[in-house]
Structure formats: structure tokens, C-alpha cells
């Protein structure tokens, strides 16, 4: 049963007692951000599964509302789950994907970004697409600011070499 269906069931008072109602609110509030983040790390077809797995795993441990920073907790979970998926599958490429009318340079850049290791791709996504500062990225990923800077440096170097 999906979280959105749980939140509208008639047994709401019981769910509120165990914190599921608030967890569902938190999930629905952050769902699109989590899906975009997961999609930047793995294929779009795997993103929904990753987010669902992370949220359900977190809820089994207790209500999301009991976590001090639930969004950061879920973002870190998405990264960890994406790393697990990445280890089990072959790297994603844009070869054979219909990219429409995008200029060749854009397609080449996107393909190069997809070839980055998951951690570097996560930092690149959060820094460039989400426009988040280094300290916030560090908090969301559960790593130090220095590690974020190192991932950015390594990603830029690798992209420069490839492009």
C-alpha cells in the first residue's frame, strides 16, 4: 500500500498515534525533490523504487517526524540506495536515448555527467542544478564540506578531461 493511500484511510486516529500520518505528510512534502535527486543518480525507471524503498525503510524504524532533520536523512538514504543500485547494475549511458532537439554539446555533457561515480554526480546535481551551497550539500549527503569540495574538484577534472 502506498503512503498516499495510507494517509487517506478511515483509521486516521490510529495512524496519528503511531506517527504514520505525519510521516506521510513529510513524504508528500519532499517526494518531488527526492525523486528528482534519485533520477539524477540512477535511471528514471529506478528512481521511484529507490525513493519508496528509502521512505518505507525509514518508517519501519519509526515515524519520520521523530527524526531531527527528516529531509537530510531521506536524501542521504536515497544516495546510499542509489550507490547500492549502481553497484549491482551497469553504468547508464545516453546512447540510444531519444534526446530530442538538444544540441550535440548538451548531449555530450549529459553523457559525461552520467559517467561520473554516484557521489560525484550527486554533488554536481546538488551544486549546479539545485544551486545548494557546499555546507548544505554536506549535511544532505552526510559527509564533510571538504569531501563535497573534493567530489566537486574530481568531477570537474574528470568532466574537463572527457569534454
KAGILIN-V282345 format. One record per residue. N is the residue number from 1. RES is the residue in one small letter. PSI is psi in degrees with one decimal (NA if undefined). NEAR is the number of other C-alpha atoms within 8 Angstrom. Layout:
n=(N;N)
res=(RES;RES)
psi=(PSI;PSI)
near=(NEAR;NEAR)
This chain:
n=(1;2;3;4;5;6;7;8;9;10;11;12;13;14;15;16;17;18;19;20;21;22;23;24;25;26;27;28;29;30;31;32;33;34;35;36;37;38;39;40;41;42;43;44;45;46;47;48;49;50;51;52;53;54;55;56;57;58;59;60;61;62;63;64;65;66;67;68;69;70;71;72;73;74;75;76;77;78;79;80;81;82;83;84;85;86;87;88;89;90;91;92;93;94;95;96;97;98;99;100;101;102;103;104;105;106;107;108;109;110;111;112;113;114;115;116;117;118;119;120;121;122;123;124;125;126;127;128;129;130;131;132;133;134;135;136;137;138;139;140;141;142;143;144;145;146;147;148;149;150;151;152;153;154;155;156;157;158;159;160;161;162;163)
res=(x;x;x;x;x;x;x;x;x;x;x;x;x;x;x;x;x;x;x;x;x;x;x;x;x;x;x;x;x;x;x;x;x;x;x;x;x;x;x;x;x;x;x;x;x;x;x;x;x;x;x;x;x;x;x;x;x;x;x;x;x;x;x;x;x;x;x;x;x;x;x;x;x;x;x;x;x;x;x;x;x;x;x;x;x;x;x;x;x;x;x;x;x;x;x;x;x;x;x;x;x;x;x;x;x;x;x;x;x;x;x;x;x;x;x;x;x;x;x;x;x;x;x;x;x;x;x;x;x;x;x;x;x;x;x;x;x;x;x;x;x;x;x;x;x;x;x;x;x;x;x;x;x;x;x;x;x;x;x;x;x;x;x)
psi=(132.1;159.4;-36.6;-32.3;-31.9;-41.4;-21.4;6.0;153.6;-12.0;39.7;-44.8;-41.0;-43.1;-39.4;-35.8;-37.0;1.4;4.4;-38.3;-47.5;-36.7;-41.0;-39.6;-46.2;-42.1;-49.4;-33.3;-40.4;-0.9;-49.7;-38.2;-42.1;-40.5;-42.6;-43.2;-47.4;-38.7;-30.6;-18.0;-33.9;-177.6;155.8;-32.2;-22.4;-15.7;-46.7;-42.8;-41.4;-48.0;-45.1;-44.3;-45.3;-46.3;-45.4;-39.6;-41.7;-40.4;-28.8;-29.4;-19.2;173.3;141.4;-28.0;-16.7;-12.7;135.6;-47.1;82.3;-36.7;-47.0;-39.7;-45.4;-38.1;-42.6;-39.1;-40.6;-43.4;-47.2;-41.9;-38.4;-38.2;-40.8;-44.8;-42.3;-38.5;-29.9;-14.0;170.7;153.5;146.7;143.0;158.2;1.3;127.8;-4.2;135.8;109.4;12.2;-132.7;22.9;140.9;151.9;-36.1;-38.2;-44.3;-43.0;-41.4;-45.4;-41.5;-40.2;-39.7;-39.9;-24.3;-9.5;152.1;155.0;-45.1;-42.6;-41.4;-38.1;-45.0;-43.3;-44.6;-51.8;-36.2;-48.2;-43.6;-41.8;-10.8;44.7;145.0;160.1;-44.6;-38.4;-39.4;-43.0;-43.6;-43.9;-34.1;-10.6;33.4;174.6;161.1;-36.1;-39.0;-39.0;-45.6;-39.0;-44.5;-41.5;-45.0;-48.8;-38.9;-44.7;-42.8;-45.8;-41.2;-39.8;-42.7;-38.8;-31.3;NA)
near=(4;5;8;8;8;10;10;7;7;4;6;10;6;7;10;10;7;7;12;12;11;11;12;12;8;11;10;9;7;9;9;8;7;12;11;8;13;16;11;10;11;12;9;8;6;9;12;10;8;12;13;8;8;12;10;8;8;11;11;7;6;8;14;12;10;6;8;5;6;10;8;11;10;12;12;11;9;14;14;8;10;13;10;8;9;11;7;6;6;6;7;8;7;8;4;4;5;4;6;4;4;7;6;6;6;8;11;9;10;9;10;11;9;10;9;10;6;11;9;12;14;12;12;11;11;12;12;8;7;7;7;9;7;10;8;8;14;13;10;12;10;8;9;9;10;6;9;13;9;8;11;11;8;9;12;8;8;9;11;7;6;6;7)
